[in-house]
Amino acid sequence: MYTDSFTQIALIGATGIVGGSVLDICARFPERFGIVAMAARSSSKKLLSLSKRFGSKIACLANPSPTDVKTFKENGIELLSGAEGLETIAGLDGADHVVLASSGAETIFALKRALESDKDVSLANKESVVAAGPWLMPLAKRPDQLRPLDSEHNAIWQCTRGERRANIKCVTLTASGGPFREFSAERMKNVTPREALRHPVWNMSPKITVDSSNLMNKGIECIEATQLFGLRMERVKAVIHPSSHIHGMVEFSDATVKLLLHTPDMRIPSAVALAWPNRLPLGDIGEFAVPDCEDWSMEFFAPDEKRFPCLFIAREAGRRGGPYPPLLIGADEIAVNAFLEGRIPFLTISHIIESALEAYKGSRPSSLGDAVQLISEGERLATELCSAFCER
């Protein structure tokens, strides 16, 4: 729960890009924030280094080796493991605020534990809310307990603060357009993983970078927005905004629009989420300065469905709901990995995902466990489709 005093943070995804942004803010304001625990998937050396630097006495790795356990113990750090370790960190008595900065579905039950434990939660994990939002969102016990960390949802969250939901006509998420914004459909047939990983604005993990290059990431974010803000898909839009200075817009019933603008830097939404309802004095630090008004770009473009079908596949999955969002998460994971490994072409990613959704003939999920199982089912269906493609 937020207080004006010192805040102890449990950070899941400490060695990633978003985790690094959170740690940067904590390092700049040591009188405000401390790290009581941190977790990473596999970067044991980096996790140990960060744990020592920030004084964290509890850490977690997905599959630590006996050597890892020994090394951490020798440095006075308790090393946990796997999903159970993440849940333990998320529910720690000594943690006031849990930050889920990692991608992937492994943190679903950690998010559940954090919300049930009445922790403040900053969330940059799309998969958990997209796949299991109907079971996770009701666990939030109070306003602003769950704070979006992704710049787009963080922007919408700030713009809707103090507003009645009934007065929100629609929200708009912005996308840079990725490296292929001006590519023709013909040219996109032969793009390589190396080209897809050259994002023009953001530094992200390989999987999310590929998702951004074909706008799947924006489609997933549209689904996430429906869950975070209680909106139907028809009231969530996406536009291309190449400069990425405007991160989100909200249109209200009285014909007014709020938008949020800042330098494209993940440390800014991280600071907002960590310090809410206060604001940290980042404006006094030159690297965070707001661009001069004459440098603001207000260029927006409609996404092209023919060149970027993944955005529209994801939006349709969100509109249909039920099993389709978790199936989408699983199928996308497999298809992107197949592309990065050179087993399928770039444009085949959308075909694999769409075919996996069409192939599902099962029932709707009725529990959190069902939703998690459907992620695995999406992975299975996409794996079969990728194998069939490779055998042609």
DRENMAR-153602 format. One record per residue (C-alpha): residue in three letters; x, y, z. Coordinates in steps of 0.02 Angstrom, whole numbers, plus 50000, padded with zeros to 5 digits. Example, Ala and Ser with C-alpha at 12.3 -4.5 7.8 and 13.67 -1.06 7.14 Angstrom:
BEGIN
{martor=ala&x=50615&y=49775&z=50390} .
{martor=ser&x=50684&y=49947&z=50357} .
END
This chain:
BEGIN
{martor=met&x=50000&y=50000&z=50000} .
{martor=tyr&x=50065&y=50174&z=49956} .
{martor=thr&x=50135&y=50280&z=50097} .
{martor=asp&x=50235&y=50440&z=50099} .
{martor=ser&x=50376&y=50345&z=50184} .
{martor=phe&x=50507&y=50225&z=50119} .
{martor=thr&x=50439&y=50092&z=49999} .
{martor=gln&x=50511&y=49917&z=49990} .
{martor=ile&x=50496&y=49838&z=49817} .
{martor=ala&x=50494&y=49657&z=49758} .
{martor=leu&x=50550&y=49660&z=49577} .
{martor=ile&x=50511&y=49515&z=49459} .
{martor=gly&x=50606&y=49533&z=49295} .
{martor=ala&x=50754&y=49627&z=49370} .
{martor=thr&x=50877&y=49592&z=49229} .
{martor=gly&x=50766&y=49646&z=49084} .
{martor=ile&x=50740&y=49814&z=49001} .
{martor=val&x=50590&y=49867&z=49107} .
{martor=gly&x=50671&y=49798&z=49265} .
{martor=gly&x=50824&y=49903&z=49226} .
{martor=ser&x=50714&y=50058&z=49212} .
{martor=val&x=50637&y=50023&z=49382} .
{martor=leu&x=50808&y=49997&z=49461} .
{martor=asp&x=50871&y=50159&z=49383} .
{martor=ile&x=50731&y=50254&z=49470} .
{martor=cys&x=50766&y=50166&z=49635} .
{martor=ala&x=50951&y=50209&z=49620} .
{martor=arg&x=50912&y=50393&z=49587} .
{martor=phe&x=50794&y=50403&z=49737} .
{martor=pro&x=50870&y=50288&z=49870} .
{martor=glu&x=50782&y=50387&z=50006} .
{martor=arg&x=50614&y=50335&z=49932} .
{martor=phe&x=50638&y=50156&z=49870} .
{martor=gly&x=50728&y=49997&z=49919} .
{martor=ile&x=50734&y=49823&z=49842} .
{martor=val&x=50690&y=49684&z=49962} .
{martor=ala&x=50685&y=49543&z=49832} .
{martor=met&x=50715&y=49519&z=49647} .
{martor=ala&x=50693&y=49383&z=49517} .
{martor=ala&x=50757&y=49340&z=49344} .
{martor=arg&x=50729&y=49199&z=49222} .
{martor=ser&x=50909&y=49141&z=49196} .
{martor=ser&x=51038&y=49281&z=49212} .
{martor=ser&x=51113&y=49219&z=49374} .
{martor=lys&x=51273&y=49323&z=49370} .
{martor=lys&x=51180&y=49484&z=49333} .
{martor=leu&x=51048&y=49444&z=49464} .
{martor=leu&x=51182&y=49414&z=49595} .
{martor=ser&x=51269&y=49577&z=49550} .
{martor=leu&x=51106&y=49675&z=49561} .
{martor=ser&x=51057&y=49591&z=49725} .
{martor=lys&x=51223&y=49642&z=49802} .
{martor=arg&x=51213&y=49818&z=49733} .
{martor=phe&x=51037&y=49851&z=49798} .
{martor=gly&x=51051&y=49751&z=49959} .
{martor=ser&x=50917&y=49625&z=49914} .
{martor=lys&x=50925&y=49472&z=50027} .
{martor=ile&x=50803&y=49364&z=49929} .
{martor=ala&x=50818&y=49316&z=49745} .
{martor=cys&x=50736&y=49193&z=49626} .
{martor=leu&x=50789&y=49105&z=49465} .
{martor=ala&x=50682&y=48994&z=49355} .
{martor=asn&x=50799&y=48844&z=49366} .
{martor=pro&x=50949&y=48880&z=49477} .
{martor=ser&x=51095&y=48760&z=49478} .
{martor=pro&x=51172&y=48694&z=49640} .
{martor=thr&x=51317&y=48812&z=49605} .
{martor=asp&x=51196&y=48959&z=49595} .
{martor=val&x=51118&y=48913&z=49763} .
{martor=lys&x=51291&y=48899&z=49843} .
{martor=thr&x=51354&y=49062&z=49769} .
{martor=phe&x=51203&y=49163&z=49821} .
{martor=lys&x=51208&y=49088&z=49996} .
{martor=glu&x=51392&y=49133&z=50013} .
{martor=asn&x=51341&y=49313&z=49978} .
{martor=gly&x=51204&y=49310&z=50110} .
{martor=ile&x=51061&y=49296&z=49985} .
{martor=glu&x=50923&y=49166&z=49993} .
{martor=leu&x=50893&y=49095&z=49819} .
{martor=leu&x=50718&y=49034&z=49776} .
{martor=ser&x=50666&y=48943&z=49617} .
{martor=gly&x=50529&y=48929&z=49488} .
{martor=ala&x=50348&y=48984&z=49494} .
{martor=glu&x=50335&y=48946&z=49680} .
{martor=gly&x=50481&y=49062&z=49713} .
{martor=leu&x=50397&y=49201&z=49615} .
{martor=glu&x=50238&y=49179&z=49717} .
{martor=thr&x=50339&y=49187&z=49878} .
{martor=ile&x=50422&y=49349&z=49823} .
{martor=ala&x=50254&y=49422&z=49770} .
{martor=gly&x=50181&y=49390&z=49943} .
{martor=leu&x=50329&y=49440&z=50052} .
{martor=asp&x=50280&y=49525&z=50214} .
{martor=gly&x=50425&y=49645&z=50193} .
{martor=ala&x=50371&y=49705&z=50021} .
{martor=asp&x=50254&y=49854&z=50002} .
{martor=his&x=50254&y=49857&z=49812} .
{martor=val&x=50274&y=49715&z=49686} .
{martor=val&x=50337&y=49755&z=49512} .
{martor=leu&x=50307&y=49627&z=49375} .
{martor=ala&x=50426&y=49684&z=49239} .
{martor=ser&x=50452&y=49519&z=49149} .
{martor=ser&x=50364&y=49454&z=48994} .
{martor=gly&x=50284&y=49283&z=48979} .
{martor=ala&x=50145&y=49190&z=49066} .
{martor=glu&x=50252&y=49123&z=49208} .
{martor=thr&x=50204&y=49268&z=49322} .
{martor=ile&x=50015&y=49242&z=49319} .
{martor=phe&x=50008&y=49161&z=49490} .
{martor=ala&x=50134&y=49285&z=49561} .
{martor=leu&x=50017&y=49426&z=49508} .
{martor=lys&x=49872&y=49334&z=49589} .
{martor=arg&x=49971&y=49317&z=49751} .
{martor=ala&x=50022&y=49500&z=49752} .
{martor=leu&x=49844&y=49562&z=49728} .
{martor=glu&x=49774&y=49442&z=49858} .
{martor=ser&x=49909&y=49502&z=49979} .
{martor=asp&x=49849&y=49681&z=49955} .
{martor=lys&x=50015&y=49739&z=49883} .
{martor=asp&x=50029&y=49887&z=49767} .
{martor=val&x=50071&y=49813&z=49597} .
{martor=ser&x=50158&y=49892&z=49448} .
{martor=leu&x=50128&y=49783&z=49296} .
{martor=ala&x=50223&y=49771&z=49132} .
{martor=asn&x=50173&y=49591&z=49100} .
{martor=lys&x=50044&y=49591&z=48960} .
{martor=glu&x=50019&y=49404&z=48951} .
{martor=ser&x=49948&y=49386&z=49126} .
{martor=val&x=49806&y=49511&z=49103} .
{martor=val&x=49770&y=49462&z=48923} .
{martor=ala&x=49759&y=49276&z=48960} .
{martor=ala&x=49682&y=49282&z=49133} .
{martor=gly&x=49611&y=49456&z=49159} .
{martor=pro&x=49434&y=49398&z=49201} .
{martor=trp&x=49502&y=49306&z=49354} .
{martor=leu&x=49643&y=49425&z=49402} .
{martor=met&x=49565&y=49598&z=49386} .
{martor=pro&x=49428&y=49565&z=49517} .
{martor=leu&x=49565&y=49528&z=49645} .
{martor=ala&x=49616&y=49712&z=49653} .
{martor=lys&x=49549&y=49773&z=49820} .
{martor=arg&x=49560&y=49962&z=49796} .
{martor=pro&x=49582&y=50098&z=49663} .
{martor=asp&x=49757&y=50110&z=49589} .
{martor=gln&x=49817&y=49953&z=49675} .
{martor=leu&x=49861&y=49889&z=49500} .
{martor=arg&x=49964&y=50017&z=49403} .
{martor=pro&x=50009&y=49990&z=49220} .
{martor=leu&x=50195&y=50008&z=49180} .
{martor=asp&x=50191&y=49998&z=48990} .
{martor=ser&x=50198&y=50176&z=48926} .
{martor=glu&x=50034&y=50165&z=48830} .
{martor=his&x=49928&y=50093&z=48970} .
{martor=asn&x=50016&y=50203&z=49096} .
{martor=ala&x=49964&y=50353&z=48989} .
{martor=ile&x=49782&y=50296&z=48981} .
{martor=trp&x=49784&y=50263&z=49168} .
{martor=gln&x=49845&y=50439&z=49203} .
{martor=cys&x=49720&y=50517&z=49081} .
{martor=thr&x=49573&y=50425&z=49159} .
{martor=arg&x=49617&y=50462&z=49340} .
{martor=gly&x=49471&y=50551&z=49424} .
{martor=glu&x=49357&y=50524&z=49275} .
{martor=arg&x=49195&y=50427&z=49274} .
{martor=arg&x=49204&y=50273&z=49164} .
{martor=ala&x=49034&y=50315&z=49092} .
{martor=asn&x=49108&y=50474&z=49020} .
{martor=ile&x=49247&y=50384&z=48924} .
{martor=lys&x=49199&y=50369&z=48741} .
{martor=cys&x=49357&y=50281&z=48683} .
{martor=val&x=49543&y=50262&z=48717} .
{martor=thr&x=49683&y=50262&z=48588} .
{martor=leu&x=49850&y=50175&z=48604} .
{martor=thr&x=49994&y=50235&z=48497} .
{martor=ala&x=50122&y=50130&z=48404} .
{martor=ser&x=50284&y=50185&z=48323} .
{martor=gly&x=50248&y=50073&z=48173} .
{martor=gly&x=50409&y=49976&z=48197} .
{martor=pro&x=50548&y=49953&z=48069} .
{martor=phe&x=50429&y=49903&z=47929} .
{martor=arg&x=50307&y=50048&z=47937} .
{martor=glu&x=50350&y=50104&z=47760} .
{martor=phe&x=50385&y=49931&z=47687} .
{martor=ser&x=50272&y=49867&z=47548} .
{martor=ala&x=50184&y=49701&z=47570} .
{martor=glu&x=50299&y=49627&z=47439} .
{martor=arg&x=50456&y=49685&z=47528} .
{martor=met&x=50395&y=49616&z=47694} .
{martor=lys&x=50393&y=49439&z=47623} .
{martor=asn&x=50581&y=49426&z=47639} .
{martor=val&x=50623&y=49522&z=47798} .
{martor=thr&x=50747&y=49437&z=47913} .
{martor=pro&x=50752&y=49418&z=48103} .
{martor=arg&x=50896&y=49540&z=48106} .
{martor=glu&x=50789&y=49672&z=48018} .
{martor=ala&x=50640&y=49638&z=48131} .
{martor=leu&x=50748&y=49666&z=48285} .
{martor=arg&x=50795&y=49844&z=48233} .
{martor=his&x=50659&y=49940&z=48322} .
{martor=pro&x=50668&y=50127&z=48282} .
{martor=val&x=50622&y=50188&z=48457} .
{martor=trp&x=50620&y=50062&z=48598} .
{martor=asn&x=50749&y=49940&z=48664} .
{martor=met&x=50653&y=49781&z=48706} .
{martor=ser&x=50673&y=49593&z=48716} .
{martor=pro&x=50684&y=49498&z=48549} .
{martor=lys&x=50509&y=49425&z=48564} .
{martor=ile&x=50424&y=49590&z=48602} .
{martor=thr&x=50527&y=49678&z=48468} .
{martor=val&x=50464&y=49556&z=48336} .
{martor=asp&x=50287&y=49577&z=48403} .
{martor=ser&x=50309&y=49765&z=48381} .
{martor=ser&x=50374&y=49746&z=48204} .
{martor=asn&x=50213&y=49661&z=48147} .
{martor=leu&x=50099&y=49759&z=48268} .
{martor=met&x=50049&y=49602&z=48364} .
{martor=asn&x=50113&y=49691&z=48518} .
{martor=lys&x=49988&y=49831&z=48490} .
{martor=gly&x=49848&y=49706&z=48465} .
{martor=ile&x=49893&y=49620&z=48628} .
{martor=glu&x=49897&y=49790&z=48712} .
{martor=cys&x=49722&y=49825&z=48646} .
{martor=ile&x=49660&y=49667&z=48732} .
{martor=glu&x=49753&y=49717&z=48890} .
{martor=ala&x=49669&y=49888&z=48886} .
{martor=thr&x=49496&y=49809&z=48883} .
{martor=gln&x=49539&y=49716&z=49043} .
{martor=leu&x=49631&y=49856&z=49134} .
{martor=phe&x=49501&y=49989&z=49099} .
{martor=gly&x=49341&y=49887&z=49085} .
{martor=leu&x=49306&y=49933&z=48903} .
{martor=arg&x=49237&y=49839&z=48754} .
{martor=met&x=49357&y=49815&z=48609} .
{martor=glu&x=49253&y=49935&z=48503} .
{martor=arg&x=49307&y=50074&z=48621} .
{martor=val&x=49493&y=50037&z=48609} .
{martor=lys&x=49588&y=50103&z=48458} .
{martor=ala&x=49767&y=50097&z=48394} .
{martor=val&x=49857&y=50222&z=48283} .
{martor=ile&x=50032&y=50238&z=48211} .
{martor=his&x=50127&y=50383&z=48289} .
{martor=pro&x=50308&y=50371&z=48226} .
{martor=ser&x=50390&y=50492&z=48349} .
{martor=ser&x=50318&y=50399&z=48500} .
{martor=his&x=50305&y=50558&z=48606} .
{martor=ile&x=50117&y=50539&z=48633} .
{martor=his&x=50084&y=50374&z=48721} .
{martor=gly&x=49896&y=50371&z=48740} .
{martor=met&x=49737&y=50472&z=48716} .
{martor=val&x=49565&y=50468&z=48794} .
{martor=glu&x=49410&y=50541&z=48711} .
{martor=phe&x=49266&y=50590&z=48825} .
{martor=ser&x=49080&y=50608&z=48796} .
{martor=asp&x=49091&y=50798&z=48797} .
{martor=ala&x=49199&y=50799&z=48639} .
{martor=thr&x=49362&y=50831&z=48734} .
{martor=val&x=49521&y=50729&z=48723} .
{martor=lys&x=49659&y=50706&z=48851} .
{martor=leu&x=49829&y=50645&z=48792} .
{martor=leu&x=49991&y=50610&z=48882} .
{martor=leu&x=50159&y=50660&z=48807} .
{martor=his&x=50336&y=50623&z=48866} .
{martor=thr&x=50505&y=50572&z=48799} .
{martor=pro&x=50499&y=50388&z=48748} .
{martor=asp&x=50591&y=50321&z=48901} .
{martor=met&x=50524&y=50179&z=49009} .
{martor=arg&x=50597&y=50259&z=49165} .
{martor=ile&x=50461&y=50392&z=49158} .
{martor=pro&x=50308&y=50278&z=49173} .
{martor=ser&x=50407&y=50174&z=49297} .
{martor=ala&x=50430&y=50327&z=49407} .
{martor=val&x=50247&y=50373&z=49393} .
{martor=ala&x=50190&y=50200&z=49446} .
{martor=leu&x=50313&y=50182&z=49589} .
{martor=ala&x=50283&y=50353&z=49668} .
{martor=trp&x=50094&y=50372&z=49638} .
{martor=pro&x=50004&y=50480&z=49692} .
{martor=asn&x=50159&y=50588&z=49709} .
{martor=arg&x=50274&y=50631&z=49564} .
{martor=leu&x=50463&y=50622&z=49566} .
{martor=pro&x=50564&y=50774&z=49506} .
{martor=leu&x=50626&y=50695&z=49344} .
{martor=gly&x=50594&y=50858&z=49253} .
{martor=asp&x=50747&y=50930&z=49341} .
{martor=ile&x=50857&y=50798&z=49258} .
{martor=gly&x=50906&y=50845&z=49081} .
{martor=glu&x=50891&y=50674&z=49000} .
{martor=phe&x=50707&y=50665&z=49046} .
{martor=ala&x=50663&y=50840&z=48984} .
{martor=val&x=50501&y=50864&z=48890} .
{martor=pro&x=50535&y=50905&z=48706} .
{martor=asp&x=50512&y=51086&z=48655} .
{martor=cys&x=50337&y=51121&z=48591} .
{martor=glu&x=50399&y=51156&z=48415} .
{martor=asp&x=50474&y=50980&z=48413} .
{martor=trp&x=50312&y=50892&z=48459} .
{martor=ser&x=50250&y=50782&z=48319} .
{martor=met&x=50062&y=50761&z=48299} .
{martor=glu&x=50072&y=50642&z=48150} .
{martor=phe&x=49955&y=50493&z=48159} .
{martor=phe&x=49918&y=50357&z=48031} .
{martor=ala&x=49790&y=50218&z=48024} .
{martor=pro&x=49866&y=50042&z=48030} .
{martor=asp&x=49859&y=49944&z=47867} .
{martor=glu&x=49766&y=49780&z=47892} .
{martor=lys&x=49841&y=49700&z=47736} .
{martor=arg&x=50021&y=49732&z=47788} .
{martor=phe&x=49996&y=49709&z=47975} .
{martor=pro&x=49863&y=49575&z=47998} .
{martor=cys&x=49926&y=49526&z=48171} .
{martor=leu&x=49851&y=49684&z=48247} .
{martor=phe&x=49679&y=49639&z=48180} .
{martor=ile&x=49694&y=49454&z=48224} .
{martor=ala&x=49732&y=49503&z=48405} .
{martor=arg&x=49590&y=49630&z=48411} .
{martor=glu&x=49468&y=49499&z=48347} .
{martor=ala&x=49529&y=49375&z=48477} .
{martor=gly&x=49498&y=49507&z=48610} .
{martor=arg&x=49326&y=49545&z=48540} .
{martor=arg&x=49277&y=49361&z=48542} .
{martor=gly&x=49351&y=49335&z=48715} .
{martor=gly&x=49333&y=49167&z=48802} .
{martor=pro&x=49472&y=49048&z=48749} .
{martor=tyr&x=49544&y=49158&z=48612} .
{martor=pro&x=49654&y=49281&z=48709} .
{martor=pro&x=49751&y=49144&z=48801} .
{martor=leu&x=49763&y=49041&z=48641} .
{martor=leu&x=49832&y=49195&z=48554} .
{martor=ile&x=49967&y=49218&z=48687} .
{martor=gly&x=50025&y=49038&z=48670} .
{martor=ala&x=50020&y=49031&z=48480} .
{martor=asp&x=50112&y=49196&z=48462} .
{martor=glu&x=50254&y=49138&z=48575} .
{martor=ile&x=50284&y=48985&z=48466} .
{martor=ala&x=50266&y=49074&z=48299} .
{martor=val&x=50386&y=49214&z=48345} .
{martor=asn&x=50516&y=49091&z=48408} .
{martor=ala&x=50500&y=48992&z=48246} .
{martor=phe&x=50533&y=49151&z=48147} .
{martor=leu&x=50682&y=49200&z=48254} .
{martor=glu&x=50753&y=49025&z=48229} .
{martor=gly&x=50734&y=49042&z=48041} .
{martor=arg&x=50604&y=48903&z=48025} .
{martor=ile&x=50462&y=49009&z=47955} .
{martor=pro&x=50455&y=49173&z=47856} .
{martor=phe&x=50401&y=49336&z=47939} .
{martor=leu&x=50229&y=49343&z=47858} .
{martor=thr&x=50193&y=49164&z=47908} .
{martor=ile&x=50185&y=49217&z=48091} .
{martor=ser&x=50010&y=49287&z=48065} .
{martor=his&x=49953&y=49133&z=47969} .
{martor=ile&x=50012&y=49015&z=48107} .
{martor=ile&x=49924&y=49115&z=48243} .
{martor=glu&x=49762&y=49136&z=48147} .
{martor=ser&x=49760&y=48951&z=48100} .
{martor=ala&x=49790&y=48900&z=48282} .
{martor=leu&x=49642&y=49003&z=48339} .
{martor=glu&x=49532&y=48929&z=48203} .
{martor=ala&x=49587&y=48752&z=48245} .
{martor=tyr&x=49529&y=48761&z=48426} .
{martor=lys&x=49366&y=48667&z=48453} .
{martor=gly&x=49359&y=48662&z=48642} .
{martor=ser&x=49258&y=48752&z=48773} .
{martor=arg&x=49273&y=48922&z=48855} .
{martor=pro&x=49381&y=48937&z=49011} .
{martor=ser&x=49288&y=48938&z=49176} .
{martor=ser&x=49436&y=48964&z=49294} .
{martor=leu&x=49610&y=49036&z=49305} .
{martor=gly&x=49680&y=48861&z=49285} .
{martor=asp&x=49581&y=48839&z=49124} .
{martor=ala&x=49651&y=49001&z=49055} .
{martor=val&x=49830&y=48948&z=49094} .
{martor=gln&x=49798&y=48780&z=49011} .
{martor=leu&x=49735&y=48868&z=48855} .
{martor=ile&x=49902&y=48957&z=48837} .
{martor=ser&x=49982&y=48786&z=48827} .
{martor=glu&x=49850&y=48731&z=48703} .
{martor=gly&x=49890&y=48880&z=48593} .
{martor=glu&x=50074&y=48832&z=48601} .
{martor=arg&x=50032&y=48653&z=48553} .
{martor=leu&x=49925&y=48701&z=48404} .
{martor=ala&x=50054&y=48825&z=48340} .
{martor=thr&x=50194&y=48698&z=48361} .
{martor=glu&x=50100&y=48575&z=48252} .
{martor=leu&x=50067&y=48708&z=48121} .
{martor=cys&x=50249&y=48763&z=48118} .
{martor=ser&x=50306&y=48583&z=48099} .
{martor=ala&x=50184&y=48556&z=47956} .
{martor=phe&x=50249&y=48714&z=47870} .
{martor=cys&x=50429&y=48657&z=47887} .
{martor=glu&x=50388&y=48487&z=47813} .
{martor=arg&x=50320&y=48560&z=47652} .
END
